[in-house]
Amino acid sequence: MAQEQFQISQAQSRIFARAIYADIAAYVEAHQEEYREFLRQEEMNSDRENQSSY
């Protein structure tokens, strides 16, 4: 099955990009606690790796 080629204008691409950005921003805002926990886990893993390399 061949994939069709689509062309959109620069204005349309900006509208599309802004819609995606708005969705991502809303998701990040709604999941701040999960993100903080992720960062905490990453920091703990990084500390553990640094300690084991000595």
Secondary structure, DSSP 8 states (H G I E B T S, - for coil): ---------HHHHHHHHHHHHHHHHHHHHHTHHHHHHHHHHHHHHHHHHHHHT-
